[in-house]
């Protein structure tokens, strides 16, 4: 029997689906107050598995959750709801777990967030809302996504999910990734070296890279200065990708014309942060993946992997140990 | 030689493409001040053709433009940029012209407007902007379009253009049209009689019907009362489709939860109109088709038809005389 640690809210959602495994797992749940309990009663367990997701990572008891995971005697398997691995807690967990699996089910949600930001920019949402607030009947011509060219830095799950949608809408997509090749979500794939010559042409520059030493501050003063006017800059990757001082200077200079940001160097952003009150910035609180649909898909990934794990079979989305320092 | 009447701005855009026909047409242009001129010099002409588009219909000299069309001695052909025919001026022109052709190139623009409204509603744009304005770092879970069901009343060019996009995003589409059949933009096509039972299930109810005696006030008190809570109502058809008193009462009662409106019973909407200052209304000034891309596509439709007309061949999108009273 394996101990199964997860958040109480997650457990309530998947309890019925866990029943078939009742003789192989012993659930241990943590609620938002940090209280632990055994909803099916306590059993002798040999090792543990953990399902860590947004309920646990972003709830008020996140610290207790991580502490519990890191003090488990034996961690057979950790399923994360996230694709990213660079958070220090996830690094520590990856170093401890026998097997670590990730999930890419947030990509579709994030892609929809990106489309929201894209439509609102090209349709002049800021001006439309100003006209409505002032009861002004004015026609504001707008631009169709079908006519736009997107440069997507980082063409993994999120970049591909965005790219597929933009192409379905008739737009043009240039994806940037080291491995090259072709992809149905892109008209072309280029290498990072070719980015400067594309910055001068793209209508949208989207960052969905992971945070590594190579990508840190990849969007700096030169990056923004190379853009053409009227460019929309979007970051749904990590705050550390962007030199925020350079971005603010770039916005003041009109390159980019607008920034849509879901991630920041400092999170939560402080109340006196420099981005909040700008008309040329659209910002949300690191929540571009926060949909019930992404949560349900991630539950499914965990439950599928649980069946494989308990059957002694190889799981999906296993992350090599070399990814954890 | 045929006189060719169009707006000066349109002429400037297509003059190069008109050159090959220089010995068959004599352009006559009208500018925003209502001034008429012959940019290629005045020639003896036998009959006239007219290209009427948004430059002419919505510019400050619209009245002079229509008056000129209706006082032409002989009108061989009128190309409209619009799909709709119910405007009294277009009815009068249709009754006068030997041939009347329409255009459906606005559908793609309007479909993008509809997606803008849909994304902003399901992603809680109103609350996101309030949080940003108040410098509040809060996570607002949202809903993916992939999980939504759209009921589209009027499944012609616009409805199909919306439906294709929603399906590409993973959503479900029910189209409503008299002719039935199947369509790649819809999971199913139903008849108008089946609408009441679908109103209780749809997440979005979109009107893109023409205005006819049958469709006038089709969205009234019963229509809104049948919706489930949290429904988004969108009208990009005609203002006359909606009983606005019933809509306002419906919004007050939460059915629909939100309305996105580009058309109104009275246009322009007066400054003291009842919709402007509601948080549960997104409104624009009858401009959902106003893109440079739609304009360029419509220019192409006219130029293609011009080549056919001058070659004595049948044109695309001819409207039967029976459509004009």
Interface residues (C-beta under 8 A of the other chain):
Chain A: X58 X108 X109 X112 X113 X115 X116 X119 X120 X123 X125 X128 X129 X131 X132 X133 X135 X137 X138 X139 X140 X141 X142 X143 X144 X145 X146 X147 X165 X168 X169 X170 X267 X268 X269 X271 X272 X273 X276 X277 X282 X283 X284 X285 X286 X287 X290 X291 X292 X293 X294
Chain B: X58 X108 X109 X112 X113 X115 X116 X119 X120 X123 X125 X128 X129 X131 X132 X133 X135 X137 X138 X139 X140 X141 X142 X143 X144 X145 X146 X147 X165 X168 X169 X170 X267 X268 X269 X271 X272 X273 X276 X277 X282 X283 X284 X285 X286 X287 X290 X291 X292 X293 X294
